[in-house]
Amino acid sequence: MDLQLQGARVLVTAGAGGIGREIVQAFHGEGARIATCDVDDGALAALRADLPDVLALRCDVSDTDAAAAFMAQSIAHLGGLDALVNNAGVAGPTAGVEDVAPEDWARTLDVCLTGQFNCTRAAVAALRDSDNASITNMSSAAGRMGFARRTPYAAAKWGVVGFTKSLAIELGPDNIRANAILPGLVAGDRQRRVLEARAQAKGQPMAEIEAEAFAGVSIKHFVTARQLADQILFLTSPRGRTISGQAIAVDGDLGMLG
């Protein structure tokens, strides 16, 4: 399937590792022009070595001024913007709400939600000039069903869904579409660390925690980063032109987060 993304100008936040790296590689494979950022200097160096034509800069998107500077430099480098993928996020603490430190709460919302606001507000003017403009925001299954002992993360991801729907309504007249992706249990280091933290907090073996996690999932396999990237590619392609305002679950029909 030709997704007609050759030459598309794409900006992906947190694109040097994990899901973000897979998204960058998927767009690169389609011939898109890409700018990305990350806070992991080692991962950025590796990305620059592997994909030297990708603009890869250091930026913490929760920093309003830094995000604005990164967006301006990236849009100038790309000569405009067709697609913004707000992927940056942190897992936040695993703890009962009474044990969550206020600074951990604030940091989780700053990265997972305010970071998306910072980048989006700096992207809209350029997106208005595109004939295939889209914003894709990374939420989570926790953004539609909640997540015990992960209240900062769940609150941020619910916020992403509301932010996305509001963007779709507001920017639709400008032919800018906005959608949220809600991954379930995703293969990779972040999910492993979350499950390990839960196992430690509950004093249970990792195998039991993983079994509990999949108990409410119809398709009992981890979601891969490539599956998420494929969904994003379709949404940002001209084939996804009339898909907007959606919170799209990619989670194997997950029914509950423990």
Stockholm file with secondary structure:
# STOCKHOLM 1.0

chainA/1-258         MDLQLQGARVLVTAGAGGIGREIVQAFHGEGARIATCDVDDGALAALRADLPDVLALRCDVSDTDAAAAFMAQSIAHLGGLDALVNNAGVAGPTAGVEDVAPEDWARTLDVCLTGQFNCTRAAVAALRDSDNASITNMSSAAGRMGFARRTPYAAAKWGVVGFTKSLAIELGPDNIRANAILPGLVAGDRQRRVLEARAQAKGQPMAEIEAEAFAGVSIKHFVTARQLADQILFLTSPRGRTISGQAIAVDGDLGMLG
#=GR chainA/1-258 SS CCCCCTTCEEEESSCSSHHHHHHHHHHHHTTCEEEEEESCHHHHHHHHHHCTTSEEEECCTTSHHHHHHHHHHHHHHHTSCSEEEECCCCCCCCSCGGGCCHHHHHHHHIIIIIHHHHHHHHHHHHHTTCSSEEEEEECCTHHHHCCTTCHHHHHHHHHHHHHHHHHHHHHGGGTEEEEEEEECSBCSHHHHHHHHHHHHHHTCCHHHHHHHHHTTBSSCSCBCHHHHHHHHHHHHSGGGTTCCSCEEEESSSBCCCC
#=GC SS_cons         CCCCCTTCEEEESSCSSHHHHHHHHHHHHTTCEEEEEESCHHHHHHHHHHCTTSEEEECCTTSHHHHHHHHHHHHHHHTSCSEEEECCCCCCCCSCGGGCCHHHHHHHHIIIIIHHHHHHHHHHHHHTTCSSEEEEEECCTHHHHCCTTCHHHHHHHHHHHHHHHHHHHHHGGGTEEEEEEEECSBCSHHHHHHHHHHHHHHTCCHHHHHHHHHTTBSSCSCBCHHHHHHHHHHHHSGGGTTCCSCEEEESSSBCCCC
//
